[in-house]
Amino acid sequence: MQHEQIYFKNREVAAFRLLDILPIDSMKLEEWTVLATSYGGVPIAKIISQKLGGNFDLMLSSKIMAENNEDCEIAIVTETEEVVIHEELAKSFEISLDFIFEKSKEVYEKQLLRTIKLYRKNKKISNLENKNVLLVDEGLNTGLTMMACIKTAINLGAKSVSVATPILPSATVPTIESIADDLYFVKKLDHFVFIDFYYDKLENIDFEDIKKF
């Protein structure tokens, strides 16, 4: 049963499956900045950026977890301090907005700033002013990180913001489509388990791996 659910052998295969979906020829008529929205999205975004002949970068972010449940992601803070909240979860856990913003500030200052310093030596993310931006990830679970990255790209002055991901839950599609200019995906599923479930081999990628890219 599990074997039937596997759609991608690895990230490289997923990247080339995405390239089959993307309108590469028409996209090449303009310049693009391709941004990975997670460490796992970096190998895929790198392949796509090379095919597009575009600039490549990684948009850094951190998860904010519920106070009493370290597996429950209630918000995302990006490297520009944009915060996107999973409002339904926050309400169901009765978590105040004050707590979330306070926690976001703490995570930003203690974790994210350190990562920014290590990754790009305190430099800001690529200039996105009037640029076409393609945000890429290995898959979406809740879509919260992607939404935060879309918001960040828009606020950094991007001319257009599109999203490309191999796999995502059907329920996430309308939300992403409502805030992005275009959404490209290989597979959407009504009963989504988690990203790893749909890859035969999804090796963990950490910060040291990212530096090699």
Z-matrix of the N, CA and C atoms (Angstrom, degrees):
N
C 1 1.461
C 2 1.538 1 110.66
N 3 1.365 2 115.42 1 -46.05
C 4 1.448 3 118.66 2 -178.60
C 5 1.531 4 111.42 3 -62.68
N 6 1.339 5 115.21 4 -38.33
C 7 1.463 6 119.30 5 -179.01
C 8 1.523 7 110.86 6 -58.61
N 9 1.325 8 116.61 7 -36.67
C 10 1.469 9 120.32 8 -178.99
C 11 1.527 10 111.70 9 -66.23
N 12 1.341 11 115.91 10 -23.61
C 13 1.462 12 119.34 11 -177.48
C 14 1.523 13 113.14 12 -83.99
N 15 1.339 14 117.68 13 -12.14
C 16 1.466 15 120.03 14 -178.02
C 17 1.534 16 109.76 15 -76.87
N 18 1.333 17 115.14 16 124.25
C 19 1.462 18 120.15 17 -178.04
C 20 1.522 19 112.33 18 -108.76
N 21 1.349 20 117.26 19 -23.72
C 22 1.456 21 120.26 20 -175.93
C 23 1.524 22 109.98 21 -131.85
N 24 1.324 23 116.09 22 133.66
C 25 1.460 24 119.74 23 178.36
C 26 1.531 25 110.35 24 -66.72
N 27 1.325 26 116.38 25 -43.83
C 28 1.464 27 121.94 26 -179.94
C 29 1.529 28 108.85 27 -161.32
N 30 1.331 29 116.93 28 -175.27
C 31 1.465 30 120.70 29 -177.34
C 32 1.530 31 112.19 30 -65.41
N 33 1.330 32 116.62 31 -35.79
C 34 1.467 33 119.77 32 -179.39
C 35 1.531 34 110.98 33 -62.89
N 36 1.327 35 115.25 34 -44.95
C 37 1.474 36 119.98 35 177.51
C 38 1.527 37 109.98 36 -61.85
N 39 1.333 38 116.20 37 -43.01
C 40 1.470 39 120.77 38 179.46
C 41 1.530 40 110.91 39 -60.75
N 42 1.337 41 115.98 40 -38.47
C 43 1.464 42 120.52 41 179.41
C 44 1.528 43 110.89 42 -62.70
N 45 1.346 44 116.84 43 -44.19
C 46 1.466 45 119.94 44 -178.71
C 47 1.533 46 111.84 45 -72.52
N 48 1.327 47 116.33 46 -29.19
C 49 1.472 48 119.37 47 173.42
C 50 1.530 49 110.22 48 -66.38
N 51 1.335 50 115.55 49 -37.81
C 52 1.467 51 120.07 50 177.10
C 53 1.523 52 111.14 51 -66.94
N 54 1.326 53 116.22 52 -38.91
C 55 1.463 54 119.96 53 179.48
C 56 1.529 55 111.39 54 -61.41
N 57 1.333 56 116.45 55 -29.71
C 58 1.465 57 120.29 56 176.53
C 59 1.527 58 111.55 57 -67.58
N 60 1.336 59 115.61 58 -26.87
C 61 1.472 60 121.35 59 -178.05
C 62 1.533 61 111.18 60 -86.71
N 63 1.326 62 116.08 61 -36.54
C 64 1.466 63 120.70 62 -175.36
C 65 1.531 64 112.23 63 -70.32
N 66 1.338 65 117.62 64 138.12
C 67 1.476 66 120.66 65 176.54
C 68 1.527 67 110.52 66 -78.91
N 69 1.326 68 115.61 67 69.00
C 70 1.467 69 122.14 68 -171.54
C 71 1.531 70 112.89 69 -55.15
N 72 1.322 71 116.89 70 -46.08
C 73 1.469 72 119.68 71 -175.91
C 74 1.523 73 112.05 72 -59.78
N 75 1.331 74 116.97 73 -45.66
C 76 1.469 75 119.30 74 179.90
C 77 1.529 76 110.92 75 -72.86
N 78 1.329 77 116.85 76 -32.40
C 79 1.468 78 120.00 77 178.59
C 80 1.526 79 110.79 78 -66.05
N 81 1.329 80 115.98 79 -34.65
C 82 1.465 81 120.71 80 -178.04
C 83 1.535 82 112.76 81 -65.90
N 84 1.318 83 117.33 82 -13.21
C 85 1.458 84 120.91 83 178.13
C 86 1.533 85 110.99 84 -69.75
N 87 1.328 86 115.83 85 -15.80
C 88 1.462 87 120.67 86 177.66
C 89 1.528 88 109.78 87 -126.44
N 90 1.319 89 115.64 88 167.73
C 91 1.458 90 120.09 89 177.10
C 92 1.529 91 109.76 90 -87.60
N 93 1.341 92 115.83 91 143.76
C 94 1.458 93 120.78 92 -178.21
C 95 1.521 94 111.56 93 -129.53
N 96 1.306 95 114.44 94 147.01
C 97 1.460 96 121.69 95 168.34
C 98 1.523 97 106.44 96 -111.29
N 99 1.318 98 116.39 97 118.35
C 100 1.469 99 121.70 98 -178.55
C 101 1.525 100 108.66 99 -100.56
N 102 1.326 101 115.46 100 122.66
C 103 1.461 102 120.65 101 -178.07
C 104 1.521 103 111.00 102 -119.33
N 105 1.318 104 116.32 103 125.61
C 106 1.464 105 120.27 104 170.11
C 107 1.519 106 107.28 105 -75.72
N 108 1.329 107 116.94 106 143.25
C 109 1.466 108 119.63 107 -179.03
C 110 1.526 109 112.11 108 -107.87
N 111 1.335 110 115.92 109 7.91
C 112 1.467 111 121.09 110 174.07
C 113 1.522 112 107.72 111 -159.92
N 114 1.312 113 117.15 112 165.48
C 115 1.468 114 120.04 113 176.33
C 116 1.524 115 109.78 114 -58.99
N 117 1.342 116 116.07 115 -43.04
C 118 1.463 117 120.95 116 -178.88
C 119 1.519 118 113.32 117 -64.25
N 120 1.328 119 115.95 118 -23.36
C 121 1.464 120 119.88 119 179.76
C 122 1.517 121 113.50 120 -83.10
N 123 1.332 122 117.12 121 -11.42
C 124 1.471 123 121.02 122 -174.96
C 125 1.534 124 113.33 123 -60.11
N 126 1.350 125 119.71 124 -50.53
C 127 1.479 126 118.14 125 -178.62
C 128 1.534 127 112.65 126 -60.17
N 129 1.321 128 116.66 127 -36.83
C 130 1.473 129 121.39 128 179.87
C 131 1.522 130 110.16 129 -69.28
N 132 1.336 131 116.11 130 -47.26
C 133 1.466 132 120.85 131 -179.59
C 134 1.529 133 111.25 132 -62.67
N 135 1.326 134 115.62 133 -35.52
C 136 1.470 135 120.10 134 -179.32
C 137 1.532 136 110.55 135 -64.63
N 138 1.316 137 116.93 136 -44.82
C 139 1.472 138 121.25 137 179.14
C 140 1.524 139 110.46 138 -62.68
N 141 1.333 140 116.52 139 -43.54
C 142 1.467 141 120.86 140 -178.88
C 143 1.531 142 111.01 141 -66.83
N 144 1.333 143 116.84 142 -41.04
C 145 1.472 144 119.75 143 -179.65
C 146 1.527 145 110.87 144 -64.53
N 147 1.333 146 116.79 145 -36.67
C 148 1.468 147 120.33 146 178.02
C 149 1.528 148 111.06 147 -65.43
N 150 1.314 149 115.60 148 -40.26
C 151 1.471 150 120.64 149 179.27
C 152 1.536 151 110.52 150 -67.01
N 153 1.337 152 115.87 151 -37.35
C 154 1.467 153 120.60 152 -179.47
C 155 1.531 154 111.92 153 -81.07
N 156 1.334 155 116.27 154 -17.62
C 157 1.456 156 119.66 155 -173.73
C 158 1.510 157 111.61 156 69.50
N 159 1.339 158 115.80 157 29.47
C 160 1.461 159 120.25 158 -176.99
C 161 1.517 160 112.83 159 -101.93
N 162 1.321 161 114.99 160 174.15
C 163 1.460 162 120.97 161 175.37
C 164 1.522 163 109.12 162 -75.26
N 165 1.338 164 115.69 163 149.90
C 166 1.469 165 119.99 164 179.84
C 167 1.523 166 110.24 165 -123.63
N 168 1.333 167 115.58 166 140.75
C 169 1.463 168 120.50 167 174.11
C 170 1.526 169 108.40 168 -156.70
N 171 1.313 170 115.00 169 175.07
C 172 1.467 171 122.16 170 178.17
C 173 1.514 172 108.04 171 -121.56
N 174 1.329 173 117.52 172 126.75
C 175 1.458 174 120.81 173 174.41
C 176 1.526 175 107.71 174 -90.69
N 177 1.314 176 115.63 175 118.88
C 178 1.459 177 121.06 176 -175.48
C 179 1.528 178 111.59 177 -87.10
N 180 1.320 179 115.51 178 143.64
C 181 1.466 180 120.83 179 177.58
C 182 1.521 181 109.18 180 -154.46
N 183 1.318 182 116.10 181 166.24
C 184 1.471 183 121.50 182 176.29
C 185 1.519 184 109.54 183 -135.90
N 186 1.321 185 114.96 184 149.77
C 187 1.459 186 120.77 185 179.23
C 188 1.530 187 110.51 186 -87.40
N 189 1.321 188 115.24 187 145.57
C 190 1.459 189 121.72 188 172.17
C 191 1.531 190 106.22 189 -108.70
N 192 1.324 191 115.43 190 120.84
C 193 1.464 192 119.24 191 -176.02
C 194 1.523 193 110.93 192 -98.80
N 195 1.342 194 115.70 193 154.58
C 196 1.468 195 121.28 194 177.57
C 197 1.521 196 109.38 195 -61.23
N 198 1.328 197 115.08 196 148.06
C 199 1.464 198 121.24 197 -173.63
C 200 1.531 199 112.77 198 -57.94
N 201 1.323 200 117.13 199 -42.37
C 202 1.462 201 120.77 200 -175.60
C 203 1.529 202 113.61 201 -107.56
N 204 1.349 203 116.18 202 12.82
C 205 1.459 204 119.87 203 -178.80
C 206 1.522 205 109.15 204 -148.54
N 207 1.317 206 115.59 205 98.55
C 208 1.468 207 119.76 206 -174.72
C 209 1.525 208 113.70 207 -72.95
N 210 1.330 209 117.22 208 -5.18
C 211 1.465 210 121.04 209 176.80
C 212 1.523 211 111.72 210 -96.93
N 213 1.322 212 116.25 211 -5.02
C 214 1.470 213 120.74 212 -174.44
C 215 1.525 214 110.82 213 -103.83
N 216 1.329 215 114.61 214 112.26
C 217 1.461 216 122.47 215 -177.47
C 218 1.527 217 109.06 216 -87.05
N 219 1.340 218 117.09 217 114.46
C 220 1.470 219 119.46 218 -176.42
C 221 1.524 220 113.33 219 -106.56
N 222 1.341 221 116.89 220 -14.94
C 223 1.467 222 119.54 221 179.64
C 224 1.525 223 110.11 222 -161.85
N 225 1.326 224 114.56 223 164.61
C 226 1.469 225 122.51 224 176.69
C 227 1.522 226 108.01 225 -130.02
N 228 1.328 227 116.35 226 136.91
C 229 1.464 228 120.76 227 171.89
C 230 1.524 229 107.55 228 -118.83
N 231 1.332 230 116.77 229 131.00
C 232 1.460 231 120.67 230 -178.88
C 233 1.529 232 110.14 231 -98.30
N 234 1.330 233 115.32 232 176.21
C 235 1.460 234 119.83 233 -175.09
C 236 1.527 235 114.02 234 -68.11
N 237 1.340 236 117.05 235 -12.12
C 238 1.466 237 120.10 236 174.87
C 239 1.530 238 110.96 237 -100.46
N 240 1.320 239 116.26 238 13.82
C 241 1.473 240 124.87 239 179.31
C 242 1.528 241 113.93 240 69.05
N 243 1.334 242 116.64 241 20.36
C 244 1.467 243 119.42 242 171.31
C 245 1.530 244 107.52 243 -72.62
N 246 1.313 245 116.76 244 137.53
C 247 1.464 246 121.48 245 179.05
C 248 1.528 247 109.32 246 -122.35
N 249 1.330 248 115.96 247 128.61
C 250 1.465 249 121.05 248 174.49
C 251 1.525 250 107.40 249 -120.91
N 252 1.330 251 115.65 250 130.70
C 253 1.469 252 121.70 251 -172.61
C 254 1.522 253 111.23 252 -111.21
N 255 1.317 254 116.48 253 138.71
C 256 1.466 255 122.09 254 171.39
C 257 1.531 256 106.09 255 -81.56
N 258 1.326 257 115.33 256 91.20
C 259 1.460 258 120.56 257 -169.50
C 260 1.534 259 113.44 258 -62.83
N 261 1.324 260 116.15 259 -38.90
C 262 1.467 261 119.06 260 -178.96
C 263 1.525 262 111.23 261 -62.51
N 264 1.335 263 115.99 262 -44.26
C 265 1.464 264 119.50 263 179.09
C 266 1.524 265 111.53 264 -66.67
N 267 1.311 266 115.93 265 -40.55
C 268 1.466 267 120.03 266 179.94
C 269 1.527 268 110.48 267 -60.18
N 270 1.330 269 115.38 268 -41.36
C 271 1.468 270 119.46 269 178.73
C 272 1.519 271 111.48 270 -68.61
N 273 1.325 272 116.92 271 -44.64
C 274 1.466 273 120.22 272 -177.06
C 275 1.525 274 111.96 273 -65.25
N 276 1.340 275 116.85 274 -31.42
C 277 1.474 276 120.60 275 177.54
C 278 1.536 277 111.24 276 -92.25
N 279 1.345 278 115.03 277 0.64
C 280 1.470 279 121.02 278 -179.04
C 281 1.534 280 111.67 279 55.09
N 282 1.323 281 114.67 280 47.01
C 283 1.462 282 120.86 281 179.09
C 284 1.528 283 108.46 282 -97.92
N 285 1.303 284 116.45 283 125.27
C 286 1.465 285 120.69 284 -176.53
C 287 1.526 286 111.45 285 -74.46
N 288 1.323 287 115.13 286 152.80
C 289 1.460 288 120.76 287 177.54
C 290 1.528 289 109.98 288 -64.13
N 291 1.320 290 116.11 289 -34.28
C 292 1.469 291 120.14 290 178.63
C 293 1.532 292 110.40 291 -59.36
N 294 1.347 293 115.94 292 -43.95
C 295 1.464 294 120.13 293 179.04
C 296 1.528 295 110.36 294 -61.71
N 297 1.346 296 115.92 295 -45.15
C 298 1.468 297 120.25 296 -177.00
C 299 1.530 298 111.25 297 -62.95
N 300 1.336 299 117.02 298 -45.18
C 301 1.466 300 119.55 299 -178.83
C 302 1.533 301 111.20 300 -69.71
N 303 1.323 302 116.24 301 -35.30
C 304 1.470 303 120.46 302 176.91
C 305 1.538 304 110.02 303 -65.10
N 306 1.333 305 115.24 304 -44.09
C 307 1.463 306 121.02 305 179.39
C 308 1.534 307 110.46 306 -66.26
N 309 1.323 308 116.31 307 -39.55
C 310 1.462 309 120.95 308 178.82
C 311 1.523 310 111.07 309 -60.52
N 312 1.328 311 115.83 310 -43.19
C 313 1.467 312 121.32 311 179.22
C 314 1.533 313 110.13 312 -62.90
N 315 1.329 314 115.47 313 -41.71
C 316 1.467 315 121.08 314 -179.98
C 317 1.535 316 110.89 315 -64.51
N 318 1.336 317 116.34 316 -46.79
C 319 1.468 318 121.34 317 179.81
C 320 1.526 319 110.57 318 -64.05
N 321 1.326 320 115.85 319 -40.80
C 322 1.465 321 120.26 320 179.31
C 323 1.529 322 110.73 321 -60.85
N 324 1.321 323 115.81 322 -47.56
C 325 1.462 324 120.19 323 -175.10
C 326 1.524 325 113.05 324 -74.11
N 327 1.329 326 117.21 325 -35.78
C 328 1.469 327 120.33 326 -175.16
C 329 1.530 328 113.87 327 -90.85
N 330 1.341 329 116.99 328 -28.23
C 331 1.463 330 119.62 329 -176.28
C 332 1.525 331 113.15 330 -114.23
N 333 1.318 332 114.90 331 -54.33
C 334 1.467 333 119.33 332 -169.97
C 335 1.534 334 112.15 333 -68.36
N 336 1.329 335 117.27 334 -42.19
C 337 1.463 336 119.45 335 179.55
C 338 1.527 337 111.26 336 -60.85
N 339 1.332 338 115.79 337 -36.48
C 340 1.463 339 120.43 338 178.64
C 341 1.539 340 110.63 339 -65.07
N 342 1.337 341 115.38 340 -42.63
C 343 1.469 342 119.92 341 179.13
C 344 1.524 343 110.93 342 -65.41
N 345 1.336 344 116.97 343 -40.78
C 346 1.466 345 121.58 344 178.12
C 347 1.532 346 109.92 345 -60.11
N 348 1.314 347 115.22 346 -43.57
C 349 1.470 348 120.53 347 -179.71
C 350 1.529 349 110.67 348 -61.72
N 351 1.330 350 116.62 349 -43.88
C 352 1.464 351 120.97 350 -178.86
C 353 1.525 352 111.80 351 -71.31
N 354 1.336 353 116.24 352 -39.17
C 355 1.463 354 120.16 353 -173.49
C 356 1.526 355 112.95 354 -77.28
N 357 1.320 356 116.47 355 -48.56
C 358 1.467 357 117.38 356 -177.47
C 359 1.523 358 112.68 357 -130.38
N 360 1.340 359 114.84 358 27.07
C 361 1.472 360 121.32 359 173.77
C 362 1.523 361 111.97 360 50.59
N 363 1.348 362 114.16 361 47.91
C 364 1.470 363 123.14 362 176.12
C 365 1.532 364 114.47 363 70.28
N 366 1.331 365 117.67 364 2.32
C 367 1.466 366 118.85 365 177.06
C 368 1.521 367 109.41 366 -72.96
N 369 1.319 368 115.41 367 154.34
C 370 1.463 369 119.92 368 178.25
C 371 1.524 370 109.98 369 -76.50
N 372 1.327 371 115.12 370 163.61
C 373 1.467 372 121.36 371 176.59
C 374 1.528 373 109.17 372 -61.18
N 375 1.333 374 116.89 373 158.17
C 376 1.470 375 121.66 374 179.26
C 377 1.529 376 111.21 375 -44.32
N 378 1.314 377 116.11 376 143.66
C 379 1.459 378 120.78 377 177.41
C 380 1.537 379 109.75 378 -64.32
N 381 1.326 380 116.58 379 119.50
C 382 1.468 381 120.43 380 -176.94
C 383 1.531 382 112.59 381 -105.28
N 384 1.311 383 117.17 382 3.90
C 385 1.460 384 121.30 383 -178.13
C 386 1.531 385 110.81 384 -57.64
N 387 1.349 386 115.50 385 119.63
C 388 1.474 387 122.61 386 179.73
C 389 1.525 388 114.01 387 59.27
N 390 1.325 389 117.26 388 25.92
C 391 1.465 390 121.48 389 179.48
C 392 1.527 391 110.75 390 -102.70
N 393 1.340 392 115.20 391 151.66
C 394 1.465 393 120.26 392 169.40
C 395 1.520 394 107.30 393 -84.12
N 396 1.325 395 116.31 394 123.62
C 397 1.458 396 120.76 395 -175.60
C 398 1.524 397 110.00 396 -114.00
N 399 1.332 398 115.81 397 131.47
C 400 1.457 399 121.61 398 174.03
C 401 1.526 400 107.76 399 -115.01
N 402 1.334 401 116.29 400 114.14
C 403 1.462 402 122.06 401 179.60
C 404 1.521 403 108.73 402 -92.87
N 405 1.330 404 116.76 403 129.72
C 406 1.469 405 121.37 404 -172.80
C 407 1.526 406 110.85 405 -127.75
N 408 1.336 407 115.90 406 135.69
C 409 1.463 408 119.99 407 172.45
C 410 1.515 409 109.83 408 -140.74
N 411 1.351 410 116.23 409 167.42
C 412 1.470 411 121.29 410 -178.42
C 413 1.530 412 111.98 411 -76.59
N 414 1.314 413 117.13 412 -12.03
C 415 1.456 414 123.81 413 -179.20
C 416 1.511 415 108.03 414 163.82
N 417 1.325 416 116.75 415 162.54
C 418 1.463 417 120.52 416 177.33
C 419 1.524 418 108.80 417 -118.38
N 420 1.320 419 116.14 418 137.74
C 421 1.468 420 120.24 419 172.27
C 422 1.523 421 108.36 420 -96.30
N 423 1.321 422 117.33 421 -81.57
C 424 1.471 423 120.31 422 176.63
C 425 1.526 424 111.22 423 -86.26
N 426 1.337 425 116.55 424 -22.25
C 427 1.459 426 120.14 425 -176.96
C 428 1.524 427 112.68 426 86.30
N 429 1.331 428 116.78 427 0.67
C 430 1.467 429 121.24 428 -175.20
C 431 1.532 430 111.76 429 -64.30
N 432 1.340 431 116.50 430 -44.71
C 433 1.472 432 119.85 431 178.88
C 434 1.525 433 110.47 432 -61.64
N 435 1.321 434 116.68 433 -43.63
C 436 1.458 435 120.11 434 -179.91
C 437 1.527 436 111.12 435 -63.19
N 438 1.331 437 116.40 436 -40.92
C 439 1.469 438 119.59 437 178.88
C 440 1.528 439 110.90 438 -62.09
N 441 1.339 440 115.69 439 -39.98
C 442 1.471 441 119.86 440 178.87
C 443 1.526 442 110.41 441 -65.32
N 444 1.325 443 116.68 442 -38.58
C 445 1.467 444 121.01 443 -179.90
C 446 1.533 445 111.37 444 -70.55
N 447 1.319 446 116.61 445 -36.65
C 448 1.473 447 120.19 446 175.73
C 449 1.530 448 109.50 447 -62.02
N 450 1.317 449 115.29 448 -47.99
C 451 1.472 450 120.94 449 179.54
C 452 1.525 451 110.72 450 -58.29
N 453 1.336 452 115.85 451 -42.87
C 454 1.466 453 120.98 452 179.81
C 455 1.525 454 111.20 453 -62.69
N 456 1.335 455 116.60 454 -46.90
C 457 1.477 456 121.07 455 -179.45
C 458 1.527 457 110.99 456 -61.46
N 459 1.325 458 116.37 457 -42.14
C 460 1.471 459 120.63 458 178.84
C 461 1.532 460 110.09 459 -62.17
N 462 1.334 461 116.10 460 -46.01
C 463 1.464 462 120.31 461 -178.47
C 464 1.527 463 113.21 462 -70.50
N 465 1.338 464 116.07 463 -17.69
C 466 1.469 465 119.88 464 175.32
C 467 1.528 466 111.39 465 -88.67
N 468 1.345 467 116.21 466 6.65
C 469 1.457 468 120.76 467 171.93
C 470 1.510 469 116.69 468 90.88
N 471 1.339 470 117.72 469 16.67
C 472 1.470 471 120.21 470 -179.62
C 473 1.527 472 111.18 471 -59.03
N 474 1.326 473 115.64 472 142.51
C 475 1.473 474 121.13 473 178.10
C 476 1.526 475 110.41 474 -72.77
N 477 1.339 476 115.94 475 -40.75
C 478 1.461 477 121.49 476 176.49
C 479 1.519 478 108.41 477 -145.73
N 480 1.327 479 115.89 478 151.02
C 481 1.464 480 121.20 479 179.47
C 482 1.527 481 108.46 480 -132.55
N 483 1.343 482 116.06 481 114.65
C 484 1.462 483 121.69 482 177.88
C 485 1.522 484 109.32 483 -116.42
N 486 1.328 485 115.31 484 159.24
C 487 1.466 486 121.68 485 -177.02
C 488 1.525 487 109.17 486 -125.45
N 489 1.331 488 116.39 487 136.90
C 490 1.466 489 121.28 488 175.01
C 491 1.524 490 108.46 489 -132.79
N 492 1.323 491 115.99 490 127.25
C 493 1.465 492 120.88 491 178.61
C 494 1.527 493 108.97 492 -150.73
N 495 1.316 494 118.85 493 141.65
C 496 1.469 495 119.88 494 -178.38
C 497 1.520 496 113.52 495 -63.74
N 498 1.349 497 116.67 496 -39.05
C 499 1.470 498 118.84 497 -172.32
C 500 1.526 499 111.00 498 -148.60
N 501 1.338 500 115.21 499 145.79
C 502 1.458 501 119.89 500 -179.75
C 503 1.527 502 110.27 501 -161.18
N 504 1.331 503 118.29 502 161.67
C 505 1.461 504 120.74 503 176.24
C 506 1.528 505 110.57 504 -71.54
N 507 1.310 506 117.04 505 144.06
C 508 1.476 507 121.27 506 178.38
C 509 1.522 508 111.11 507 -57.08
N 510 1.337 509 116.50 508 -36.64
C 511 1.464 510 121.08 509 -176.81
C 512 1.524 511 112.50 510 -64.72
N 513 1.327 512 116.83 511 -22.77
C 514 1.468 513 121.07 512 -178.44
C 515 1.526 514 112.08 513 -83.06
N 516 1.319 515 116.95 514 -21.90
C 517 1.469 516 121.64 515 -174.49
C 518 1.534 517 112.95 516 -56.31
N 519 1.362 518 119.69 517 -53.24
C 520 1.471 519 119.00 518 -178.06
C 521 1.528 520 113.55 519 -60.14
N 522 1.323 521 116.53 520 -35.98
C 523 1.470 522 120.45 521 -179.71
C 524 1.519 523 111.02 522 -64.73
N 525 1.339 524 116.19 523 -47.34
C 526 1.469 525 119.95 524 -179.94
C 527 1.531 526 109.93 525 -66.25
N 528 1.328 527 116.84 526 -43.06
C 529 1.471 528 120.54 527 -179.04
C 530 1.525 529 111.80 528 -62.70
N 531 1.321 530 116.84 529 -28.95
C 532 1.471 531 120.15 530 -177.25
C 533 1.533 532 112.41 531 -73.72
N 534 1.341 533 117.04 532 -20.77
C 535 1.472 534 118.78 533 -177.81
C 536 1.533 535 114.13 534 -118.05
N 537 1.340 536 117.11 535 -12.51
C 538 1.473 537 120.59 536 177.97
C 539 1.523 538 109.70 537 -105.50
N 540 1.322 539 116.38 538 156.43
C 541 1.470 540 119.96 539 178.59
C 542 1.526 541 111.11 540 -71.73
N 543 1.344 542 116.52 541 -39.92
C 544 1.464 543 120.87 542 178.21
C 545 1.518 544 109.19 543 -145.01
N 546 1.329 545 115.23 544 149.38
C 547 1.464 546 121.33 545 175.10
C 548 1.518 547 108.29 546 -127.85
N 549 1.329 548 115.99 547 125.74
C 550 1.461 549 121.56 548 179.25
C 551 1.526 550 108.71 549 -118.98
N 552 1.327 551 116.51 550 130.26
C 553 1.462 552 119.85 551 178.38
C 554 1.524 553 109.55 552 -149.74
N 555 1.335 554 115.48 553 156.49
C 556 1.457 555 121.27 554 178.17
C 557 1.522 556 110.29 555 -87.48
N 558 1.334 557 115.88 556 -41.21
C 559 1.467 558 120.30 557 -174.23
C 560 1.526 559 110.55 558 -144.73
N 561 1.338 560 115.54 559 135.19
C 562 1.466 561 120.30 560 169.99
C 563 1.528 562 107.47 561 -120.78
N 564 1.325 563 115.62 562 143.56
C 565 1.460 564 120.26 563 -174.96
C 566 1.523 565 111.71 564 -128.93
N 567 1.337 566 115.46 565 136.50
C 568 1.469 567 120.28 566 177.65
C 569 1.526 568 111.00 567 -70.55
N 570 1.323 569 116.20 568 -39.97
C 571 1.467 570 120.32 569 -178.81
C 572 1.526 571 108.63 570 -111.49
N 573 1.304 572 114.90 571 82.24
C 574 1.460 573 122.03 572 -174.66
C 575 1.526 574 110.07 573 -84.58
N 576 1.333 575 116.36 574 133.51
C 577 1.472 576 120.39 575 179.65
C 578 1.529 577 108.37 576 -93.06
N 579 1.322 578 117.34 577 -82.97
C 580 1.459 579 123.12 578 171.91
C 581 1.524 580 106.84 579 -160.62
N 582 1.314 581 116.64 580 161.35
C 583 1.461 582 121.93 581 -170.01
C 584 1.527 583 112.94 582 -53.99
N 585 1.340 584 116.82 583 -48.00
C 586 1.464 585 121.07 584 -176.31
C 587 1.526 586 113.34 585 -55.41
N 588 1.311 587 115.93 586 -30.08
C 589 1.467 588 122.57 587 -175.80
C 590 1.528 589 111.93 588 -61.74
N 591 1.344 590 116.11 589 -25.49
C 592 1.468 591 120.06 590 -173.22
C 593 1.527 592 113.54 591 -101.77
N 594 1.334 593 115.58 592 4.95
C 595 1.461 594 120.86 593 175.35
C 596 1.527 595 109.33 594 -114.96
N 597 1.325 596 115.75 595 139.76
C 598 1.461 597 119.63 596 175.40
C 599 1.525 598 109.50 597 -70.01
N 600 1.344 599 115.53 598 -40.28
C 601 1.459 600 120.38 599 -179.22
C 602 1.525 601 108.85 600 -139.75
N 603 1.312 602 115.62 601 112.85
C 604 1.460 603 120.86 602 179.77
C 605 1.526 604 107.49 603 -128.68
N 606 1.319 605 114.96 604 85.49
C 607 1.463 606 119.76 605 -176.79
C 608 1.523 607 110.98 606 -69.25
N 609 1.316 608 115.55 607 145.38
C 610 1.456 609 120.24 608 178.12
C 611 1.531 610 109.74 609 -67.27
N 612 1.323 611 115.89 610 135.37
C 613 1.461 612 121.03 611 177.96
C 614 1.522 613 107.74 612 -116.22
N 615 1.332 614 116.02 613 122.99
C 616 1.457 615 119.54 614 -179.60
C 617 1.534 616 110.15 615 -112.50
N 618 1.311 617 115.64 616 -175.44
C 619 1.465 618 120.47 617 -174.33
C 620 1.525 619 112.54 618 -60.99
N 621 1.342 620 116.27 619 -37.81
C 622 1.473 621 119.86 620 179.75
C 623 1.526 622 111.21 621 -62.64
N 624 1.354 623 116.17 622 -37.36
C 625 1.474 624 120.38 623 177.50
C 626 1.521 625 110.57 624 -65.06
N 627 1.336 626 115.38 625 -38.68
C 628 1.460 627 121.05 626 -177.85
C 629 1.536 628 110.55 627 -62.37
N 630 1.323 629 115.82 628 -40.15
C 631 1.469 630 119.41 629 -179.23
C 632 1.520 631 112.10 630 -61.88
N 633 1.357 632 116.08 631 -30.25
C 634 1.469 633 120.04 632 177.85
C 635 1.523 634 111.28 633 -67.96
N 636 1.336 635 115.47 634 -35.63
C 637 1.464 636 119.48 635 178.19
C 638 1.523 637 111.11 636 -67.79
